[in-house]
Amino acid sequence: MISWIVFDAMGVIYTESDDVCGLLLPFVLRYNPKILRKTFIDTYVQASIGRITSRELWEQFGLGNRYPDIERLYLDTMLTIDKDFRSVALGLREKFLLGLLSNDVAEWSVHLRNRFDLNFFEATVVSGEAMCRKPHPEIFELFLKRSKANAPECVFVDDRKKNLEAAASLGFKTVWFHRIEDDHAFMADVEITSLAGLENAIARIT
């Protein structure tokens, strides 16, 4: 029996699947056009597994003198919530417990949940405080420990098949949100192209 619906953030709750290269990199280049792509990626990954703080991230981007204003500007203007998410999630909450399992800078995840009034998750695990990123099994195991759930009771919704495959290997049920193309061979339990179809998709799993 399904008890938990667990959401990825980027590409599911928020519309941009590749927020790092699709949103953050162009934003940073606007203020520091000399930053190297490798430096940018390496710095972001370190922040997303909690090895550096968000302040240190902006400092390594060469923008520490603009912190914290530049961080608020990025988070408050660049990310867009899926138009269906809130109503779908609140409807599902009448039947299920809701979880968040996301690769993100810990401070950013908190800010965005507050900004969009998404503080209704019963369990959250973010890579920046878990010290590891999806698809590493440890982050899914941490969610199970924190939520006190059994994997077969959980439906995990993600737009990345490699993350769904990792979840399925531990026993999670899986929903692929087909927002972007993904040629990974893994087949999720069900596929959706809109969050409006999620409740019917879950019913097909259960």
ChimeraX commands (.cxc) that place a marker at each C-alpha (Angstrom):
marker #1 position 0.00,0.00,0.00 radius 0.5
marker #1 position 1.32,3.44,-0.95 radius 0.5
marker #1 position 1.75,5.83,1.98 radius 0.5
marker #1 position 4.29,8.38,0.70 radius 0.5
marker #1 position 4.60,10.51,-2.43 radius 0.5
marker #1 position 8.17,11.78,-2.70 radius 0.5
marker #1 position 9.01,14.65,-5.05 radius 0.5
marker #1 position 12.20,15.73,-6.72 radius 0.5
marker #1 position 12.49,19.53,-6.87 radius 0.5
marker #1 position 14.12,20.75,-10.09 radius 0.5
marker #1 position 12.21,19.58,-13.12 radius 0.5
marker #1 position 9.23,18.47,-11.02 radius 0.5
marker #1 position 8.24,21.09,-8.44 radius 0.5
marker #1 position 10.12,23.78,-10.36 radius 0.5
marker #1 position 9.92,23.98,-14.12 radius 0.5
marker #1 position 13.62,24.06,-14.98 radius 0.5
marker #1 position 15.18,20.59,-15.11 radius 0.5
marker #1 position 18.79,21.78,-15.43 radius 0.5
marker #1 position 18.79,24.77,-13.14 radius 0.5
marker #1 position 22.57,24.67,-12.75 radius 0.5
marker #1 position 23.53,25.16,-16.41 radius 0.5
marker #1 position 20.18,26.46,-17.62 radius 0.5
marker #1 position 19.67,29.19,-15.01 radius 0.5
marker #1 position 22.54,29.59,-12.56 radius 0.5
marker #1 position 25.43,29.60,-15.05 radius 0.5
marker #1 position 23.94,32.34,-17.29 radius 0.5
marker #1 position 23.10,34.33,-14.16 radius 0.5
marker #1 position 26.66,34.08,-12.82 radius 0.5
marker #1 position 28.18,34.89,-16.24 radius 0.5
marker #1 position 26.12,38.08,-16.30 radius 0.5
marker #1 position 28.10,39.33,-13.30 radius 0.5
marker #1 position 31.40,37.49,-13.80 radius 0.5
marker #1 position 31.92,36.67,-17.48 radius 0.5
marker #1 position 35.46,35.42,-16.79 radius 0.5
marker #1 position 34.48,32.45,-14.62 radius 0.5
marker #1 position 35.55,29.10,-16.06 radius 0.5
marker #1 position 32.84,26.51,-16.60 radius 0.5
marker #1 position 34.84,23.86,-14.72 radius 0.5
marker #1 position 35.30,26.19,-11.75 radius 0.5
marker #1 position 31.60,26.95,-11.81 radius 0.5
marker #1 position 30.53,23.28,-11.91 radius 0.5
marker #1 position 33.04,22.14,-9.29 radius 0.5
marker #1 position 32.01,24.93,-6.94 radius 0.5
marker #1 position 28.30,24.21,-7.32 radius 0.5
marker #1 position 28.78,20.48,-6.69 radius 0.5
marker #1 position 30.75,21.21,-3.51 radius 0.5
marker #1 position 27.93,23.45,-2.25 radius 0.5
marker #1 position 25.29,20.90,-3.24 radius 0.5
marker #1 position 26.88,18.25,-1.01 radius 0.5
marker #1 position 27.41,20.62,1.90 radius 0.5
marker #1 position 31.18,20.93,1.69 radius 0.5
marker #1 position 31.00,24.69,1.33 radius 0.5
marker #1 position 28.31,27.16,2.41 radius 0.5
marker #1 position 26.21,29.18,0.00 radius 0.5
marker #1 position 28.24,32.25,0.98 radius 0.5
marker #1 position 31.45,30.46,0.09 radius 0.5
marker #1 position 29.88,29.43,-3.23 radius 0.5
marker #1 position 29.31,33.06,-4.21 radius 0.5
marker #1 position 32.80,33.96,-3.05 radius 0.5
marker #1 position 34.29,31.25,-5.28 radius 0.5
marker #1 position 32.12,32.53,-8.11 radius 0.5
marker #1 position 33.95,35.86,-7.63 radius 0.5
marker #1 position 30.78,37.52,-6.39 radius 0.5
marker #1 position 31.27,37.48,-2.63 radius 0.5
marker #1 position 31.06,41.28,-2.44 radius 0.5
marker #1 position 27.47,41.02,-3.71 radius 0.5
marker #1 position 26.35,38.42,-1.15 radius 0.5
marker #1 position 23.63,38.01,0.18 radius 0.5
marker #1 position 21.76,40.28,-2.23 radius 0.5
marker #1 position 22.87,38.36,-5.30 radius 0.5
marker #1 position 21.69,35.07,-3.83 radius 0.5
marker #1 position 18.24,36.49,-3.10 radius 0.5
marker #1 position 18.10,37.99,-6.59 radius 0.5
marker #1 position 18.85,34.62,-8.17 radius 0.5
marker #1 position 16.44,32.62,-6.03 radius 0.5
marker #1 position 13.62,35.15,-6.23 radius 0.5
marker #1 position 13.73,35.86,-9.97 radius 0.5
marker #1 position 15.12,32.86,-11.83 radius 0.5
marker #1 position 13.10,29.87,-10.61 radius 0.5
marker #1 position 9.48,29.21,-11.46 radius 0.5
marker #1 position 7.17,26.77,-9.70 radius 0.5
marker #1 position 5.14,24.35,-11.82 radius 0.5
marker #1 position 1.66,25.81,-12.20 radius 0.5
marker #1 position 0.00,22.56,-11.11 radius 0.5
marker #1 position 2.27,21.59,-8.24 radius 0.5
marker #1 position 0.65,23.26,-5.26 radius 0.5
marker #1 position -2.94,22.20,-6.02 radius 0.5
marker #1 position -1.86,18.65,-6.92 radius 0.5
marker #1 position 0.30,18.31,-3.81 radius 0.5
marker #1 position -2.38,19.61,-1.46 radius 0.5
marker #1 position -4.90,17.24,-3.03 radius 0.5
marker #1 position -2.54,14.28,-2.60 radius 0.5
marker #1 position -1.88,15.30,0.98 radius 0.5
marker #1 position -5.44,14.32,1.85 radius 0.5
marker #1 position -4.52,10.69,1.12 radius 0.5
marker #1 position -0.74,10.43,1.44 radius 0.5
marker #1 position 2.27,11.76,3.30 radius 0.5
marker #1 position 4.47,14.01,1.17 radius 0.5
marker #1 position 8.25,13.99,0.97 radius 0.5
marker #1 position 10.95,16.02,-0.77 radius 0.5
marker #1 position 14.17,14.39,-2.02 radius 0.5
marker #1 position 16.32,16.86,-3.93 radius 0.5
marker #1 position 19.82,17.69,-5.10 radius 0.5
marker #1 position 20.25,21.30,-4.03 radius 0.5
marker #1 position 22.23,23.71,-1.89 radius 0.5
marker #1 position 20.66,23.30,1.55 radius 0.5
marker #1 position 20.12,27.01,2.19 radius 0.5
marker #1 position 18.56,27.48,-1.25 radius 0.5
marker #1 position 16.08,24.67,-0.74 radius 0.5
marker #1 position 14.87,26.23,2.51 radius 0.5
marker #1 position 14.58,29.67,0.91 radius 0.5
marker #1 position 12.56,28.37,-2.03 radius 0.5
marker #1 position 10.19,26.37,0.16 radius 0.5
marker #1 position 9.55,29.47,2.22 radius 0.5
marker #1 position 9.19,31.69,-0.85 radius 0.5
marker #1 position 6.61,29.43,-2.48 radius 0.5
marker #1 position 4.93,28.42,0.80 radius 0.5
marker #1 position 5.80,24.74,0.40 radius 0.5
marker #1 position 6.32,23.88,4.04 radius 0.5
marker #1 position 3.91,20.96,4.00 radius 0.5
marker #1 position 6.36,18.10,3.49 radius 0.5
marker #1 position 6.43,15.56,6.31 radius 0.5
marker #1 position 10.02,14.57,5.47 radius 0.5
marker #1 position 12.72,16.35,3.47 radius 0.5
marker #1 position 16.18,15.28,2.40 radius 0.5
marker #1 position 18.35,17.72,0.45 radius 0.5
marker #1 position 21.80,16.79,-0.84 radius 0.5
marker #1 position 23.38,19.86,0.72 radius 0.5
marker #1 position 22.64,18.57,4.21 radius 0.5
marker #1 position 22.80,14.85,3.36 radius 0.5
marker #1 position 26.38,15.25,2.06 radius 0.5
marker #1 position 25.61,13.16,-1.03 radius 0.5
marker #1 position 23.63,13.54,-4.24 radius 0.5
marker #1 position 21.14,11.45,-6.16 radius 0.5
marker #1 position 21.51,8.89,-7.61 radius 0.5
marker #1 position 23.71,7.68,-4.72 radius 0.5
marker #1 position 21.71,5.09,-2.75 radius 0.5
marker #1 position 22.68,6.70,0.56 radius 0.5
marker #1 position 20.44,9.70,0.00 radius 0.5
marker #1 position 17.40,7.47,-0.59 radius 0.5
marker #1 position 18.29,5.41,2.48 radius 0.5
marker #1 position 18.48,8.62,4.50 radius 0.5
marker #1 position 14.98,9.54,3.35 radius 0.5
marker #1 position 13.66,6.15,4.47 radius 0.5
marker #1 position 15.36,6.53,7.83 radius 0.5
marker #1 position 14.08,10.07,8.34 radius 0.5
marker #1 position 10.53,9.31,7.23 radius 0.5
marker #1 position 10.42,5.89,8.94 radius 0.5
marker #1 position 8.91,4.58,5.70 radius 0.5
marker #1 position 9.48,1.33,3.88 radius 0.5
marker #1 position 10.59,1.76,0.27 radius 0.5
marker #1 position 7.63,-0.16,-1.28 radius 0.5
marker #1 position 5.30,2.32,0.45 radius 0.5
marker #1 position 6.89,5.22,-1.42 radius 0.5
marker #1 position 6.27,6.60,-4.90 radius 0.5
marker #1 position 9.20,8.70,-6.12 radius 0.5
marker #1 position 8.58,11.32,-8.81 radius 0.5
marker #1 position 11.60,12.58,-10.77 radius 0.5
marker #1 position 12.42,13.85,-14.25 radius 0.5
marker #1 position 15.75,11.95,-14.36 radius 0.5
marker #1 position 15.65,8.24,-15.08 radius 0.5
marker #1 position 18.99,7.54,-13.41 radius 0.5
marker #1 position 17.55,8.83,-10.14 radius 0.5
marker #1 position 14.42,6.73,-10.58 radius 0.5
marker #1 position 16.52,3.67,-11.29 radius 0.5
marker #1 position 18.45,4.17,-8.05 radius 0.5
marker #1 position 15.20,4.55,-6.12 radius 0.5
marker #1 position 13.69,1.45,-7.76 radius 0.5
marker #1 position 16.75,-0.60,-6.82 radius 0.5
marker #1 position 15.84,0.02,-3.17 radius 0.5
marker #1 position 12.17,-0.84,-3.69 radius 0.5
marker #1 position 10.56,2.55,-4.37 radius 0.5
marker #1 position 7.74,2.78,-6.89 radius 0.5
marker #1 position 8.62,5.27,-9.61 radius 0.5
marker #1 position 6.96,7.95,-11.73 radius 0.5
marker #1 position 8.92,9.55,-14.54 radius 0.5
marker #1 position 7.90,13.14,-15.17 radius 0.5
marker #1 position 8.69,13.38,-18.87 radius 0.5
marker #1 position 9.52,17.06,-18.92 radius 0.5
marker #1 position 12.76,16.61,-20.90 radius 0.5
marker #1 position 14.03,13.84,-23.14 radius 0.5
marker #1 position 16.04,11.15,-21.37 radius 0.5
marker #1 position 17.51,8.22,-23.30 radius 0.5
marker #1 position 18.43,6.24,-20.20 radius 0.5
marker #1 position 17.11,2.69,-20.61 radius 0.5
marker #1 position 15.30,2.51,-17.26 radius 0.5
marker #1 position 11.53,2.15,-17.42 radius 0.5
marker #1 position 9.59,3.73,-14.57 radius 0.5
marker #1 position 6.35,2.19,-13.28 radius 0.5
marker #1 position 4.42,5.00,-14.96 radius 0.5
marker #1 position 5.15,8.12,-17.00 radius 0.5
marker #1 position 3.46,11.52,-16.84 radius 0.5
marker #1 position 3.85,14.66,-18.91 radius 0.5
marker #1 position 2.03,16.93,-16.47 radius 0.5
marker #1 position 1.61,16.97,-12.72 radius 0.5
marker #1 position -2.11,17.20,-13.32 radius 0.5
marker #1 position -1.94,13.50,-14.27 radius 0.5
marker #1 position -0.04,12.41,-11.18 radius 0.5
marker #1 position -2.95,11.24,-9.03 radius 0.5
marker #1 position -4.25,8.97,-11.81 radius 0.5
marker #1 position -0.73,7.66,-12.36 radius 0.5
marker #1 position -0.40,6.77,-8.67 radius 0.5
marker #1 position -3.73,4.96,-8.81 radius 0.5
marker #1 position -2.33,2.82,-11.63 radius 0.5
marker #1 position 0.61,1.83,-9.43 radius 0.5
marker #1 position -1.47,1.01,-6.37 radius 0.5
marker link #1:1,2 radius 0.2
marker link #1:2,3 radius 0.2
marker link #1:3,4 radius 0.2
marker link #1:4,5 radius 0.2
marker link #1:5,6 radius 0.2
marker link #1:6,7 radius 0.2
marker link #1:7,8 radius 0.2
marker link #1:8,9 radius 0.2
marker link #1:9,10 radius 0.2
marker link #1:10,11 radius 0.2
marker link #1:11,12 radius 0.2
marker link #1:12,13 radius 0.2
marker link #1:13,14 radius 0.2
marker link #1:14,15 radius 0.2
marker link #1:15,16 radius 0.2
marker link #1:16,17 radius 0.2
marker link #1:17,18 radius 0.2
marker link #1:18,19 radius 0.2
marker link #1:19,20 radius 0.2
marker link #1:20,21 radius 0.2
marker link #1:21,22 radius 0.2
marker link #1:22,23 radius 0.2
marker link #1:23,24 radius 0.2
marker link #1:24,25 radius 0.2
marker link #1:25,26 radius 0.2
marker link #1:26,27 radius 0.2
marker link #1:27,28 radius 0.2
marker link #1:28,29 radius 0.2
marker link #1:29,30 radius 0.2
marker link #1:30,31 radius 0.2
marker link #1:31,32 radius 0.2
marker link #1:32,33 radius 0.2
marker link #1:33,34 radius 0.2
marker link #1:34,35 radius 0.2
marker link #1:35,36 radius 0.2
marker link #1:36,37 radius 0.2
marker link #1:37,38 radius 0.2
marker link #1:38,39 radius 0.2
marker link #1:39,40 radius 0.2
marker link #1:40,41 radius 0.2
marker link #1:41,42 radius 0.2
marker link #1:42,43 radius 0.2
marker link #1:43,44 radius 0.2
marker link #1:44,45 radius 0.2
marker link #1:45,46 radius 0.2
marker link #1:46,47 radius 0.2
marker link #1:47,48 radius 0.2
marker link #1:48,49 radius 0.2
marker link #1:49,50 radius 0.2
marker link #1:50,51 radius 0.2
marker link #1:51,52 radius 0.2
marker link #1:52,53 radius 0.2
marker link #1:53,54 radius 0.2
marker link #1:54,55 radius 0.2
marker link #1:55,56 radius 0.2
marker link #1:56,57 radius 0.2
marker link #1:57,58 radius 0.2
marker link #1:58,59 radius 0.2
marker link #1:59,60 radius 0.2
marker link #1:60,61 radius 0.2
marker link #1:61,62 radius 0.2
marker link #1:62,63 radius 0.2
marker link #1:63,64 radius 0.2
marker link #1:64,65 radius 0.2
marker link #1:65,66 radius 0.2
marker link #1:66,67 radius 0.2
marker link #1:67,68 radius 0.2
marker link #1:68,69 radius 0.2
marker link #1:69,70 radius 0.2
marker link #1:70,71 radius 0.2
marker link #1:71,72 radius 0.2
marker link #1:72,73 radius 0.2
marker link #1:73,74 radius 0.2
marker link #1:74,75 radius 0.2
marker link #1:75,76 radius 0.2
marker link #1:76,77 radius 0.2
marker link #1:77,78 radius 0.2
marker link #1:78,79 radius 0.2
marker link #1:79,80 radius 0.2
marker link #1:80,81 radius 0.2
marker link #1:81,82 radius 0.2
marker link #1:82,83 radius 0.2
marker link #1:83,84 radius 0.2
marker link #1:84,85 radius 0.2
marker link #1:85,86 radius 0.2
marker link #1:86,87 radius 0.2
marker link #1:87,88 radius 0.2
marker link #1:88,89 radius 0.2
marker link #1:89,90 radius 0.2
marker link #1:90,91 radius 0.2
marker link #1:91,92 radius 0.2
marker link #1:92,93 radius 0.2
marker link #1:93,94 radius 0.2
marker link #1:94,95 radius 0.2
marker link #1:95,96 radius 0.2
marker link #1:96,97 radius 0.2
marker link #1:97,98 radius 0.2
marker link #1:98,99 radius 0.2
marker link #1:99,100 radius 0.2
marker link #1:100,101 radius 0.2
marker link #1:101,102 radius 0.2
marker link #1:102,103 radius 0.2
marker link #1:103,104 radius 0.2
marker link #1:104,105 radius 0.2
marker link #1:105,106 radius 0.2
marker link #1:106,107 radius 0.2
marker link #1:107,108 radius 0.2
marker link #1:108,109 radius 0.2
marker link #1:109,110 radius 0.2
marker link #1:110,111 radius 0.2
marker link #1:111,112 radius 0.2
marker link #1:112,113 radius 0.2
marker link #1:113,114 radius 0.2
marker link #1:114,115 radius 0.2
marker link #1:115,116 radius 0.2
marker link #1:116,117 radius 0.2
marker link #1:117,118 radius 0.2
marker link #1:118,119 radius 0.2
marker link #1:119,120 radius 0.2
marker link #1:120,121 radius 0.2
marker link #1:121,122 radius 0.2
marker link #1:122,123 radius 0.2
marker link #1:123,124 radius 0.2
marker link #1:124,125 radius 0.2
marker link #1:125,126 radius 0.2
marker link #1:126,127 radius 0.2
marker link #1:127,128 radius 0.2
marker link #1:128,129 radius 0.2
marker link #1:129,130 radius 0.2
marker link #1:130,131 radius 0.2
marker link #1:131,132 radius 0.2
marker link #1:132,133 radius 0.2
marker link #1:133,134 radius 0.2
marker link #1:134,135 radius 0.2
marker link #1:135,136 radius 0.2
marker link #1:136,137 radius 0.2
marker link #1:137,138 radius 0.2
marker link #1:138,139 radius 0.2
marker link #1:139,140 radius 0.2
marker link #1:140,141 radius 0.2
marker link #1:141,142 radius 0.2
marker link #1:142,143 radius 0.2
marker link #1:143,144 radius 0.2
marker link #1:144,145 radius 0.2
marker link #1:145,146 radius 0.2
marker link #1:146,147 radius 0.2
marker link #1:147,148 radius 0.2
marker link #1:148,149 radius 0.2
marker link #1:149,150 radius 0.2
marker link #1:150,151 radius 0.2
marker link #1:151,152 radius 0.2
marker link #1:152,153 radius 0.2
marker link #1:153,154 radius 0.2
marker link #1:154,155 radius 0.2
marker link #1:155,156 radius 0.2
marker link #1:156,157 radius 0.2
marker link #1:157,158 radius 0.2
marker link #1:158,159 radius 0.2
marker link #1:159,160 radius 0.2
marker link #1:160,161 radius 0.2
marker link #1:161,162 radius 0.2
marker link #1:162,163 radius 0.2
marker link #1:163,164 radius 0.2
marker link #1:164,165 radius 0.2
marker link #1:165,166 radius 0.2
marker link #1:166,167 radius 0.2
marker link #1:167,168 radius 0.2
marker link #1:168,169 radius 0.2
marker link #1:169,170 radius 0.2
marker link #1:170,171 radius 0.2
marker link #1:171,172 radius 0.2
marker link #1:172,173 radius 0.2
marker link #1:173,174 radius 0.2
marker link #1:174,175 radius 0.2
marker link #1:175,176 radius 0.2
marker link #1:176,177 radius 0.2
marker link #1:177,178 radius 0.2
marker link #1:178,179 radius 0.2
marker link #1:179,180 radius 0.2
marker link #1:180,181 radius 0.2
marker link #1:181,182 radius 0.2
marker link #1:182,183 radius 0.2
marker link #1:183,184 radius 0.2
marker link #1:184,185 radius 0.2
marker link #1:185,186 radius 0.2
marker link #1:186,187 radius 0.2
marker link #1:187,188 radius 0.2
marker link #1:188,189 radius 0.2
marker link #1:189,190 radius 0.2
marker link #1:190,191 radius 0.2
marker link #1:191,192 radius 0.2
marker link #1:192,193 radius 0.2
marker link #1:193,194 radius 0.2
marker link #1:194,195 radius 0.2
marker link #1:195,196 radius 0.2
marker link #1:196,197 radius 0.2
marker link #1:197,198 radius 0.2
marker link #1:198,199 radius 0.2
marker link #1:199,200 radius 0.2
marker link #1:200,201 radius 0.2
marker link #1:201,202 radius 0.2
marker link #1:202,203 radius 0.2
marker link #1:203,204 radius 0.2
marker link #1:204,205 radius 0.2
marker link #1:205,206 radius 0.2
view
